[in-house]
Amino acid sequence: MTTAPVTLVNVLKVEPGKQEQLIALLKRNIDTVIRTLGGWRTSRLIAARDGASVIIYSEWEMPAAVEAMRADVRMKAYFPQILELASLESVIGEVVLSDHS
């Protein structure tokens, strides 16, 4: 099992008119749960201009930290609330290029 840093990307397809509600819920989750977890580095929320989706981009120290987050009882309490507003697709990977100007 790798111990390299990983990036978790979640794409949430949100119900029409509920993007702001979903973003508020995700911000609350980051503030009350994600920030407290070991191995978390950063999170970004990206709102589609058309209101149809939200992307969560987060960086973690290692894959085990992502698994621990998913198993956390506080996190599990958020999943049903999130899924009431949106469908979720998740990808875990490693950054292979990061270019900044």
MARDRENLUM-922544 format. One line per field, with one value per residue (C-alpha): x, y, z; residue number from 0. Coordinates in steps of 0.1 Angstrom, whole numbers, always signed. Example, Ala and Ser with C-alpha at 12.3 -4.5 7.8 and 13.67 -1.06 7.14 Angstrom:
<rs>
east <- +123 / +137
north <- -45 / -11
up <- +78 / +71
pos <- 0 / 1
</rs>
This chain:
<rs>
east <- +0 / +13 / +20 / +23 / +1 / -32 / -58 / -95 / -119 / -157 / -181 / -215 / -244 / -268 / -306 / -318 / -319 / -300 / -264 / -262 / -278 / -252 / -223 / -234 / -236 / -202 / -187 / -202 / -188 / -153 / -153 / -167 / -153 / -127 / -105 / -102 / -91 / -55 / -39 / -61 / -41 / -66 / -100 / -115 / -151 / -157 / -192 / -203 / -216 / -247 / -256 / -257 / -226 / -201 / -166 / -147 / -109 / -90 / -55 / -45 / -12 / -19 / -47 / -52 / -63 / -90 / -102 / -102 / -123 / -148 / -151 / -155 / -189 / -193 / -186 / -210 / -237 / -232 / -234 / -273 / -277 / -253 / -271 / -305 / -292 / -268 / -253 / -217 / -188 / -154 / -118 / -86 / -54 / -19 / -10 / +12 / +15 / +10 / +18 / +14 / +21
north <- +0 / +34 / +61 / +89 / +120 / +116 / +138 / +131 / +146 / +143 / +154 / +161 / +165 / +186 / +188 / +219 / +250 / +233 / +242 / +269 / +245 / +218 / +242 / +254 / +217 / +209 / +240 / +230 / +194 / +207 / +231 / +206 / +172 / +173 / +199 / +177 / +146 / +134 / +134 / +162 / +189 / +211 / +212 / +234 / +236 / +245 / +255 / +251 / +283 / +266 / +254 / +217 / +205 / +210 / +196 / +189 / +188 / +177 / +167 / +140 / +128 / +92 / +68 / +56 / +91 / +91 / +57 / +69 / +100 / +78 / +55 / +84 / +83 / +121 / +119 / +90 / +112 / +137 / +113 / +109 / +147 / +151 / +124 / +140 / +170 / +154 / +122 / +116 / +102 / +99 / +95 / +91 / +97 / +112 / +146 / +140 / +176 / +209 / +240 / +276 / +309
up <- +0 / -10 / +16 / -10 / -8 / -26 / -41 / -37 / -62 / -56 / -83 / -70 / -95 / -76 / -78 / -96 / -74 / -45 / -52 / -25 / +0 / -9 / -7 / +28 / +39 / +25 / +42 / +75 / +70 / +63 / +93 / +118 / +106 / +78 / +95 / +126 / +108 / +107 / +73 / +58 / +41 / +21 / +5 / -23 / -33 / -70 / -80 / -116 / -130 / -143 / -108 / -118 / -99 / -72 / -71 / -39 / -44 / -13 / -6 / +20 / +33 / +23 / +12 / +47 / +58 / +31 / +43 / +79 / +69 / +51 / +82 / +107 / +123 / +120 / +83 / +79 / +94 / +66 / +37 / +38 / +39 / +9 / -11 / -5 / -26 / -51 / -66 / -59 / -79 / -63 / -76 / -56 / -75 / -73 / -88 / -119 / -129 / -111 / -131 / -117 / -133
pos <- 0 / 1 / 2 / 3 / 4 / 5 / 6 / 7 / 8 / 9 / 10 / 11 / 12 / 13 / 14 / 15 / 16 / 17 / 18 / 19 / 20 / 21 / 22 / 23 / 24 / 25 / 26 / 27 / 28 / 29 / 30 / 31 / 32 / 33 / 34 / 35 / 36 / 37 / 38 / 39 / 40 / 41 / 42 / 43 / 44 / 45 / 46 / 47 / 48 / 49 / 50 / 51 / 52 / 53 / 54 / 55 / 56 / 57 / 58 / 59 / 60 / 61 / 62 / 63 / 64 / 65 / 66 / 67 / 68 / 69 / 70 / 71 / 72 / 73 / 74 / 75 / 76 / 77 / 78 / 79 / 80 / 81 / 82 / 83 / 84 / 85 / 86 / 87 / 88 / 89 / 90 / 91 / 92 / 93 / 94 / 95 / 96 / 97 / 98 / 99 / 100
</rs>
